[in-house]
Amino acid sequence: MVVGVADCRLIARQNLQMKYSIQDCNIFSDWREAAKREKFADAVIIATPDRHHKDPTVAFAKKGYHILLEKPMAVTVDDCKEIVLVCKENNVILAVCHVLRYSPPILKVHELLCQGVIGEVVHLQHLEPVGFYHFAHSFVRGNWRNEQESTFSLMAKSCHDIDIINSLMFGKRCIKVSSFGSLSHFIKDDKPEGAADRCLDCAVEKCCPYSAKKLYLEGVKNGKKGWPISVICEGSTVDIESVTKALREGPYGRCVYECDNDVVTHQVVNMEFEEGVTAAFTMVAFTEKLASRKITIYGTEGELSSEGQDPVTVFDFLTQTKTEYPLDYSSIQNTHLGGHGGADYYLMDSFIQAVAENNPSLIRTGPEETLLSHLLVFDAERSRRENRVVFCANTE
């Protein structure tokens, strides 16, 4: 049961109050107002912008609330460590929303590796195709475009993926990491000749795959009203008029070559774990597929592959046969929490059960493990910036 909401946006407060019949006394325009009150719920969901995760998490943990925290945990090493410390000191459950840990494909991969179907793991390759229009929406025009307002790409977009890789090493620590990446194409130097600063005024937008008119206006004309179009019309009805107004006045109507974005469009991370196991991660903006992550794991007795929501496949070296392992989505057939391939549902279900039973073991992304994977992300980004191999802080 939802008993309170804190949001600076009036429309968001009103919508949630109406949906969950929340009392007026539990409606807040600032989370600080709620944190001043005596504890009036079992748990709190914190979904503030990335740079504003630490303060509310620490405040509510000190009040004794169990916490579901949107990823990333925080955007600095010190803030991440403080969150973990305060939650442990106050004996509260902390779950970080690395939802992919709960997705059927990753659960199946984890299960098969535990069974030893490919022998000893030697190398893991992981690809995150962000999707060309998704990157333009979120990381060029949108909330995660600028490091000072949010954080760097590897943390904002790919801490999910580094966390998955870390979890599939089953306790082996990363010893050293190297990383390379840069911002390509979405820069002023690549702006087409004759292009305007806004897509609605642009004479060449028809030739641009990133045209806001194509991505948003044509979408709503074809009856689409969900993400990403709903984002640009937050607080108003999604229709031709509101979308046109948003593109005329708001950030999502800007030319992708004239934004204040500075986060990288592509990055590779190479990792060496204990016992010589290696992993390679690639994030790239310029892809057809969106978030259809692909993992290939090479073992001494076989090769395992997983892509998107497809069955997991295993090739056995001894028999030279390939076996498909189907995924179970039966639990999410009657729920609206189908995001991330059903992982949203499994995450919420695990958190609610953990709180109800006071059983932190039901959380797959608790404080210590999340901190380890976040430290690896920070080390990888340090390697990219300093152009050197970094010996990981969590193993020194």
Beta strands, then each sheet from edge to edge (+ up, - down):
strand 1: 5-6
strand 2: 27-28
strand 3: 43-46
strand 4: 66-69
strand 5: 94-96
strand 6: 121-129
strand 7: 174-182
strand 8: 266-273
strand 9: 278-284
strand 10: 294-299
strand 11: 302-307
strand 12: 312-316
strand 13: 321-325
strand 14: 390-391
sheet 1: 1+ 2+
sheet 2: 3+ 4+ 5+
sheet 3: 13+ 12- 11+ 10- 6+ 9+ 8- 7+ 14-
end
